[in-house]
Amino acid sequence: MAVKVDQEACIGCGVCADICPQVFEMKDDKAVVVEGANCDDAGCCQEAADSCPTEAIAIE
């Protein structure tokens, strides 16, 4: 699965990075996907996406 963070929708709350630090990190007050991260291996991407208050995380 591929994951993307919509930078315009992200409010920088950090919930995704707290839930799934293997995939998400905070950079310049916004969430970004960790380079080389794999949602299939992490097993927490969907929970992070579901917890995002602005629905800025898309999993494909």
OpenMM code with the backbone's topology and positions (N, CA, C; nanometers):
from openmm import Vec3, app, unit

residues = "MET ALA VAL LYS VAL ASP GLN GLU ALA CYS ILE GLY CYS GLY VAL CYS ALA ASP ILE CYS PRO GLN VAL PHE GLU MET LYS ASP ASP LYS ALA VAL VAL VAL GLU GLY ALA ASN CYS ASP ASP ALA GLY CYS CYS GLN GLU ALA ALA ASP SER CYS PRO THR GLU ALA ILE ALA ILE GLU".split()
positions = [
    Vec3(0.0827, -0.1186, 0.0000),
    Vec3(0.0000, 0.0000, 0.0000),
    Vec3(0.0872, 0.1251, 0.0000),
    Vec3(0.0439, 0.2226, -0.0756),
    Vec3(0.1113, 0.3523, -0.0765),
    Vec3(0.0316, 0.4486, 0.0098),
    Vec3(0.1014, 0.5375, 0.0777),
    Vec3(0.0351, 0.6346, 0.1647),
    Vec3(0.0847, 0.7742, 0.1298),
    Vec3(-0.0079, 0.8697, 0.1351),
    Vec3(0.0246, 1.0091, 0.1054),
    Vec3(-0.0416, 1.0979, 0.2092),
    Vec3(0.0235, 1.2110, 0.2369),
    Vec3(-0.0328, 1.3116, 0.3258),
    Vec3(-0.0597, 1.4368, 0.2430),
    Vec3(-0.1838, 1.4822, 0.2443),
    Vec3(-0.2223, 1.6061, 0.1764),
    Vec3(-0.1715, 1.7218, 0.2621),
    Vec3(-0.0670, 1.7890, 0.2162),
    Vec3(-0.0037, 1.8947, 0.2943),
    Vec3(-0.0956, 2.0147, 0.3175),
    Vec3(-0.1884, 2.0388, 0.2271),
    Vec3(-0.2822, 2.1496, 0.2453),
    Vec3(-0.3865, 2.1172, 0.3511),
    Vec3(-0.4237, 1.9909, 0.3622),
    Vec3(-0.5249, 1.9514, 0.4601),
    Vec3(-0.4647, 1.9265, 0.5986),
    Vec3(-0.3371, 1.8912, 0.6030),
    Vec3(-0.2713, 1.8592, 0.7302),
    Vec3(-0.2636, 1.9826, 0.8189),
    Vec3(-0.3052, 1.9662, 0.9453),
    Vec3(-0.2980, 2.0765, 1.0412),
    Vec3(-0.1825, 2.0586, 1.1396),
    Vec3(-0.1061, 1.9515, 1.1219),
    Vec3(0.0124, 1.9298, 1.2042),
    Vec3(-0.0158, 1.8866, 1.3461),
    Vec3(-0.1253, 1.8154, 1.3672),
    Vec3(-0.1609, 1.7735, 1.5036),
    Vec3(-0.0689, 1.6644, 1.5577),
    Vec3(-0.0085, 1.5852, 1.4684),
    Vec3(0.0869, 1.4828, 1.5091),
    Vec3(0.0275, 1.3500, 1.5506),
    Vec3(-0.1027, 1.3346, 1.5392),
    Vec3(-0.1665, 1.2083, 1.5790),
    Vec3(-0.1115, 1.0913, 1.4980),
    Vec3(-0.0939, 1.1098, 1.3689),
    Vec3(-0.0451, 1.0003, 1.2844),
    Vec3(0.0955, 0.9565, 1.3264),
    Vec3(0.1811, 1.0534, 1.3563),
    Vec3(0.3175, 1.0209, 1.3985),
    Vec3(0.3187, 0.9525, 1.5346),
    Vec3(0.2253, 0.9878, 1.6211),
    Vec3(0.2148, 0.9209, 1.7512),
    Vec3(0.1688, 0.7760, 1.7353),
    Vec3(0.0727, 0.7541, 1.6469),
    Vec3(0.0159, 0.6208, 1.6262),
    Vec3(0.1077, 0.5316, 1.5438),
    Vec3(0.1711, 0.5897, 1.4432),
    Vec3(0.2466, 0.5102, 1.3459),
    Vec3(0.3800, 0.5775, 1.3110),
    Vec3(0.4721, 0.5841, 1.4077),
    Vec3(0.5989, 0.6539, 1.3828),
    Vec3(0.6891, 0.5862, 1.2800),
    Vec3(0.6606, 0.4601, 1.2489),
    Vec3(0.7385, 0.3920, 1.1456),
    Vec3(0.7106, 0.4517, 1.0074),
    Vec3(0.5932, 0.5139, 0.9913),
    Vec3(0.5506, 0.5635, 0.8602),
    Vec3(0.5416, 0.7158, 0.8555),
    Vec3(0.5026, 0.7789, 0.9658),
    Vec3(0.4813, 0.9234, 0.9656),
    Vec3(0.5762, 0.9940, 1.0615),
    Vec3(0.6217, 1.1123, 1.0205),
    Vec3(0.7012, 1.1973, 1.1068),
    Vec3(0.6584, 1.3415, 1.0831),
    Vec3(0.6905, 1.4262, 1.1772),
    Vec3(0.6572, 1.5676, 1.1649),
    Vec3(0.7780, 1.6425, 1.1086),
    Vec3(0.7504, 1.7273, 1.0110),
    Vec3(0.8557, 1.8069, 0.9483),
    Vec3(0.7957, 1.9431, 0.9139),
    Vec3(0.8563, 2.0485, 0.9652),
    Vec3(0.8054, 2.1841, 0.9417),
    Vec3(0.6583, 2.1962, 0.9818),
    Vec3(0.6237, 2.1374, 1.0954),
    Vec3(0.4880, 2.1435, 1.1517),
    Vec3(0.3818, 2.0756, 1.0657),
    Vec3(0.4218, 1.9835, 0.9817),
    Vec3(0.3286, 1.9041, 0.9007),
    Vec3(0.3729, 1.7584, 0.9049),
    Vec3(0.2796, 1.6697, 0.8843),
    Vec3(0.3129, 1.5269, 0.8773),
    Vec3(0.3659, 1.4941, 0.7388),
    Vec3(0.4665, 1.4100, 0.7353),
    Vec3(0.5207, 1.3590, 0.6098),
    Vec3(0.5419, 1.2086, 0.6251),
    Vec3(0.5498, 1.1417, 0.5124),
    Vec3(0.5754, 0.9979, 0.5127),
    Vec3(0.7265, 0.9766, 0.5220),
    Vec3(0.7676, 0.8905, 0.6121),
    Vec3(0.9087, 0.8568, 0.6288),
    Vec3(0.9583, 0.7918, 0.4999),
    Vec3(1.0717, 0.8376, 0.4520),
    Vec3(1.1264, 0.7831, 0.3279),
    Vec3(1.1486, 0.6325, 0.3414),
    Vec3(1.0980, 0.5578, 0.2451),
    Vec3(1.1132, 0.4131, 0.2446),
    Vec3(1.0148, 0.3390, 0.3333),
    Vec3(0.9217, 0.4113, 0.3946),
    Vec3(0.8242, 0.3475, 0.4840),
    Vec3(0.7290, 0.2586, 0.4047),
    Vec3(0.6856, 0.1516, 0.4691),
    Vec3(0.5957, 0.0560, 0.4053),
    Vec3(0.4763, 0.0310, 0.4968),
    Vec3(0.3592, 0.0714, 0.4515),
    Vec3(0.2378, 0.0534, 0.5324),
    Vec3(0.2078, -0.0938, 0.5581),
    Vec3(0.2367, -0.1781, 0.4621),
    Vec3(0.2087, -0.3204, 0.4796),
    Vec3(0.2900, -0.3772, 0.5959),
    Vec3(0.4150, -0.3369, 0.6077),
    Vec3(0.5005, -0.3862, 0.7151),
    Vec3(0.4653, -0.3231, 0.8494),
    Vec3(0.4278, -0.1952, 0.8483),
    Vec3(0.4034, -0.1223, 0.9737),
    Vec3(0.2770, -0.1685, 1.0444),
    Vec3(0.1693, -0.1919, 0.9687),
    Vec3(0.0453, -0.2394, 1.0278),
    Vec3(-0.0328, -0.1355, 1.1068),
    Vec3(0.0022, -0.0077, 1.0920),
    Vec3(-0.0680, 0.0956, 1.1694),
    Vec3(-0.1166, 0.2111, 1.0826),
    Vec3(-0.0986, 0.2034, 0.9532),
    Vec3(-0.1364, 0.3138, 0.8645),
    Vec3(-0.2860, 0.3420, 0.8660),
    Vec3(-0.3655, 0.2379, 0.8624),
    Vec3(-0.5104, 0.2595, 0.8584),
    Vec3(-0.5592, 0.3275, 0.9857),
    Vec3(-0.5069, 0.2859, 1.1005),
    Vec3(-0.5450, 0.3498, 1.2265),
    Vec3(-0.5051, 0.4972, 1.2253),
    Vec3(-0.3875, 0.5268, 1.1743),
    Vec3(-0.3425, 0.6661, 1.1655),
    Vec3(-0.4331, 0.7458, 1.0727),
    Vec3(-0.4667, 0.6894, 0.9577),
    Vec3(-0.5549, 0.7579, 0.8632),
    Vec3(-0.6929, 0.7806, 0.9244),
    Vec3(-0.7450, 0.6800, 0.9921),
    Vec3(-0.8770, 0.6924, 1.0544),
    Vec3(-0.8780, 0.7948, 1.1672),
    Vec3(-0.7642, 0.8171, 1.2299),
    Vec3(-0.7533, 0.9101, 1.3431),
    Vec3(-0.7257, 1.0531, 1.3001),
    Vec3(-0.6906, 1.0739, 1.1756),
    Vec3(-0.6586, 1.2088, 1.1271),
    Vec3(-0.7845, 1.2962, 1.1286),
    Vec3(-0.7812, 1.4069, 1.2026),
    Vec3(-0.9025, 1.4903, 1.2137),
    Vec3(-0.9418, 1.5615, 1.0849),
    Vec3(-0.8482, 1.5765, 0.9916),
    Vec3(-0.8810, 1.6446, 0.8655),
    Vec3(-0.8830, 1.5498, 0.7464),
    Vec3(-0.8695, 1.4201, 0.7717),
    Vec3(-0.8679, 1.3181, 0.6660),
    Vec3(-0.7617, 1.3488, 0.5604),
    Vec3(-0.6441, 1.3942, 0.6072),
    Vec3(-0.5354, 1.4318, 0.5164),
    Vec3(-0.4533, 1.3137, 0.4674),
    Vec3(-0.4780, 1.1948, 0.5222),
    Vec3(-0.3988, 1.0773, 0.4872),
    Vec3(-0.4776, 0.9899, 0.3894),
    Vec3(-0.4153, 0.9600, 0.2778),
    Vec3(-0.4769, 0.8725, 0.1769),
    Vec3(-0.3924, 0.7466, 0.1632),
    Vec3(-0.4584, 0.6329, 0.1690),
    Vec3(-0.3919, 0.5046, 0.1498),
    Vec3(-0.4428, 0.4447, 0.0206),
    Vec3(-0.3493, 0.4093, -0.0662),
    Vec3(-0.3860, 0.3543, -0.1984),
    Vec3(-0.3396, 0.2121, -0.2110),
] * unit.nanometer
topology = app.Topology()
chain = topology.addChain("A")
for resn in residues:
    res = topology.addResidue(resn, chain)
    for name in ("N", "CA", "C"):
        topology.addAtom(name, app.Element.getBySymbol(name[0]), res)
